[in-house]
Amino acid sequence: MERVLITGAAGRIGRMLRERLSGYELRLLDVEPVPGGIAASVTDLEAMVEACAGVDAVVHLGGISGEASWERIRDTNIEGTYCVFEAARRAGVRRVVYASSNHAVGFVPTAPDLPDDLPPRPDTFYGVSKVLGEALGALYHDRHGMDVVCLRIGSCFDEPHDLRGLATWLSPNDCARLVEAALTCEEPGFRTVWGISANTRRVWSLEGGAAIGYHPVDDAEVYAAGLTAGPPEREEAGRRFVGGAFTL
Ligand code: 15L
């Protein structure tokens, strides 16, 4: 059985994965308490090396999941992601699945079928931290031969919250399917893949996902009738840019 370390295991996506990733021996890590988990910060390199010992892969979700001050983003997301890659290398972990975000490319104008490997256009300091995380992933692949799959996650919630979510939603079950594909696909090398469900209104390609064996099942459209438009400025941002209201 594959042993997988999940950082940020107490967070929203961490909880979704804990309930759904069966068939793995999961090691859970978070600064917040997780039953049976390791209480440590991703910014503690020594603790991370210890946590990585003997695991086959790391799913790195830990960090701040939205915009914050530069200092907080730098100290937690950037330093933490460095520690995760470096600890994985020192412990001989072969693969890292990195929770990147659409906000790494948030200022890209929306257009049909946007490819998975758009170059960086971050919309926030948070987006910058995701770009840097992807860059670290590329470095640890190119220099150390680690397999690194960066997931540019859209809106991963139980249900879509707003009209933009009709395009950007990633359902909890599809999230588990995506992470499982990223963990099991053969020789991914370094790559970036969108993290969305099979949404009727999607404008991000599903090709990169298909290439690693991700076949989404859910479609945000089933929630469309229950959603109402939010403030016009936010709606407009959602139509214009990948990152939606993060660009405001
Ligand atoms: C993200 O990266 C955030 O973590 C999440 O809270 C949402 O804001 C999401 O992007 C989104 O774009 O909807």
Residues whose N, C-alpha, C, O or C-beta is under 5 A from the ligand:
A	BS01	15L	S65 G66 S101 I153 G154 S155
